Each structure stands twice: as structure tokens, then as C-alpha cells.
Amino acid sequence: MAAAAKPGLRDFDVFALISKWSLEAEGEKNFQSDYSFGSLRTTASRAVHELGRLAHSGHEDAAKALLALLSASVSGFDKLCHATPELFEPIARKRTFWPGLISLISHTQNQNKKLIKLLNLGIDSGLNVSGKQGVVYLKSGVVQPLLIRAASATFTVNRADDPAPASPMMFLNLIPDEAVLLRVVTNITELV
């Protein structure tokens, strides 16, 4: 990659461009601010990518620099999320993962757990991230699955075929106070 660098590139001031894009991004929401946010993201991403590439090639200094950069960035991001959860909560609700620091220190582990709750991480992801028991109902043509909670019902699957070809993957007949699984179309091992 270094061989592709043009003469004089060493003197190129990327910091001036970053400042320019930052000032433009702070301005009114328009095409220019969108471009500036994209430029900032692309520049930062490229720098992280290059440090990762160099570290992967065995450069110890690049590995140390990457660790320092990511640790400081994620730590700062964590503080920002705790300080302004209203900004990140709508984003976090739809995701099942979030940047965080892995630590053996219990305080950091507790802060991570607190942030997961504060941001409602994954609550609107469509996945059963709560671990609550139930049946997942998948309907053909619908992206988001529906979790139907089973109070304390026991479902017995007694057939693996589908007598009704147009039926969805799982079909429930809800009777007051109990739910009865009528048929299962797909072998459960395909879901794992």
C-alpha cells in the first residue's frame, strides 16, 4: 500500500480536512452535511482498516496503536451513550449488538449491563433476546417473526408433515387458557 503513495502525500494535512468536514456537518442538515458525515466516517474507517491490515501482517506497533485507538474510541462512545441515551436508544432497540469493552473488572461488566438496559438493546430486533419461553411463529412473506409466549403449556409434536400446503411454518390454534400446537412444517434441526 505504501508503494502506491504519491510524492508529497506525507505533507498532506488530513487534519485540516477533518476539521472542515466536522464544521460542515455541524451546520444545517443538507447534502453537504451528509457528504461531510460520510467523509468523516470513511476517513476514520480507512485509518482503522489500515492499522488492522498492518497488525495482521505482524506489525506490533500497529497492533498497539489499533488497541489504543479502539479502546479510547469505545470508552468515549460508552460515556456518550450513558450521557445521552435518548440519542442512541432508538438505534439500539433494533440491534442485537453494541460496541463495548470486554473486561475482567466487575465495574465495567456492570456498566455494560446497565447500558444494555438503558438503551433497550435488541428489544425491537424481532429476536427472543429475553430468553422467555414460547413459540416462534414464522409467516411466509413476513420478515419479522412473532413470539407467542407459552404460559406453562407443553407442546407435543406428533407429526413432521404438513397436511395443509398453504399453511405457515408453525400454526397455533389458541384456545382459552391453553395453546395447542397443531402441526410443524419444518424439521426443528433446520432452525438451529
C-alpha positions in Angstrom: 0.0 0.0 0.0 2.9 2.4 0.8 4.3 2.0 -2.7 1.1 3.5 -4.1 1.5 6.7 -2.1 2.2 9.7 -4.3 5.2 12.0 -3.6 4.3 14.8 -1.2 1.5 12.8 0.4 3.4 12.8 3.7 2.9 16.6 3.9 -0.8 16.3 3.1 -2.8 17.7 6.1 -5.7 15.3 6.7 -6.5 17.1 10.0 -7.5 20.3 8.1 -10.0 18.2 6.0 -11.3 16.5 9.1 -11.9 19.9 10.8 -13.6 21.2 7.6 -15.9 18.2 7.4 -16.7 18.5 11.1 -17.7 22.2 10.7 -19.8 21.4 7.7 -21.5 18.5 9.5 -22.4 20.8 12.4 -24.2 23.1 10.0 -27.7 22.8 8.7 -28.9 19.3 7.6 -28.4 19.2 3.9 -26.5 17.4 1.1 -23.2 19.0 2.2 -23.6 17.8 5.9 -24.4 14.3 4.6 -21.3 14.4 2.5 -19.2 15.6 5.4 -20.5 12.9 7.8 -19.7 10.3 5.1 -16.2 11.7 4.6 -15.5 11.6 8.4 -16.8 8.1 8.6 -14.8 6.9 5.6 -11.6 8.5 6.8 -11.9 7.1 10.3 -12.8 3.7 8.9 -9.9 3.7 6.4 -7.4 4.5 9.2 -8.8 1.7 11.4 -8.7 -0.7 8.4 -5.1 0.2 7.6 -4.0 -0.3 11.3 -5.8 -3.7 11.2 -4.1 -4.7 8.0 -0.7 -3.8 9.3 -1.3 -5.6 12.6 -2.5 -8.6 10.6 0.8 -8.5 8.8 2.7 -8.8 12.1 3.4 -5.1 12.9 3.4 -4.9 16.7 3.3 -1.1 16.7 0.2 -1.2 14.5 -1.5 -3.7 16.9 -0.7 -1.4 19.9 -1.9 1.6 18.0 -5.1 -0.2 17.0 -5.8 -1.3 20.6 -5.2 2.2 21.9 -7.4 3.8 19.2 -10.3 1.4 19.6 -10.1 1.3 23.4 -10.3 5.1 23.6 -13.0 5.3 21.0 -15.2 2.7 22.5 -14.7 4.1 26.0 -15.6 7.6 24.8 -18.6 6.1 22.9 -19.8 4.3 26.1 -19.6 7.5 28.1 -21.6 9.3 25.4 -24.2 6.6 25.3 -24.6 6.8 29.1 -24.8 10.7 29.0 -27.3 10.9 26.0 -29.3 7.6 25.9 -32.1 9.4 24.1 -29.8 9.8 21.1 -28.8 6.2 20.8 -31.8 4.3 22.3 -33.9 4.4 19.0 -30.9 2.8 17.2 -30.1 0.3 19.9 -33.7 -1.0 20.1 -33.3 -2.5 16.6 -29.9 -4.0 17.1 -28.7 -7.2 18.8 -25.1 -6.0 19.4 -23.5 -2.8 20.6 -19.9 -1.6 20.9 -18.5 -2.2 24.4 -15.3 -3.0 26.3 -14.7 -6.6 27.4 -13.2 -6.6 30.9 -12.5 -8.8 33.9 -13.3 -5.7 36.1 -16.8 -6.1 37.6 -17.4 -2.4 37.4 -17.0 -2.4 33.6 -19.2 -5.5 33.3 -21.9 -3.8 35.4 -21.7 -0.7 33.3 -22.2 -2.8 30.2 -25.3 -4.5 31.7 -26.6 -1.1 32.7 -26.2 0.3 29.2 -27.9 -2.7 27.6 -31.0 -1.9 29.8 -30.7 1.9 29.4 -30.7 1.6 25.6 -33.3 -1.2 25.4 -30.8 -3.1 23.3 -32.5 -5.5 20.9 -36.0 -5.0 22.2 -37.3 -4.3 18.7 -35.0 -6.7 16.9 -37.6 -9.4 16.4 -35.5 -11.9 18.2 -36.2 -13.5 21.5 -33.3 -11.9 23.3 -35.1 -12.1 26.6 -34.9 -15.9 26.8 -38.6 -16.2 27.6 -40.2 -19.5 26.6 -42.7 -19.5 23.8 -43.3 -20.5 20.2 -41.9 -18.5 17.3 -44.5 -18.1 14.5 -43.0 -17.5 11.1 -45.3 -16.5 8.3 -44.5 -16.8 4.7 -43.6 -13.4 3.2 -43.3 -11.7 6.6 -39.8 -10.8 7.7 -40.3 -10.3 11.5 -41.2 -13.4 13.5 -43.8 -13.3 16.2 -43.1 -14.8 19.6 -46.1 -16.2 21.2 -45.4 -16.8 24.9 -46.5 -20.0 26.4 -47.6 -19.6 30.0 -46.8 -23.1 31.1 -48.1 -25.1 28.2 -46.4 -28.2 26.9 -46.3 -28.7 23.2 -46.2 -32.2 21.8 -45.1 -32.5 18.2 -46.6 -35.7 16.8 -46.1 -35.3 13.1 -43.4 -33.8 10.8 -45.5 -33.4 7.7 -47.9 -30.6 6.7 -51.3 -31.7 5.6 -52.2 -28.1 4.6 -49.6 -27.0 2.0 -50.5 -23.3 2.2 -50.0 -23.1 5.9 -47.3 -21.1 7.6 -44.3 -22.8 9.2 -46.0 -23.2 12.6 -49.7 -23.0 13.2 -51.3 -22.3 16.6 -54.9 -22.8 17.5 -55.3 -20.6 20.6 -58.0 -22.0 22.9 -58.8 -20.0 26.1 -56.1 -20.8 28.8 -54.1 -23.1 26.6 -52.3 -23.3 23.3 -52.2 -26.4 21.2 -49.6 -26.9 18.5 -51.4 -28.4 15.6 -48.6 -29.1 13.1 -45.0 -28.3 12.4 -43.9 -28.0 8.8 -40.1 -27.8 9.1 -37.7 -30.1 10.9 -36.6 -28.3 14.0 -32.9 -29.1 13.3 -33.2 -26.7 10.3 -33.8 -23.8 12.7 -30.6 -24.4 14.6 
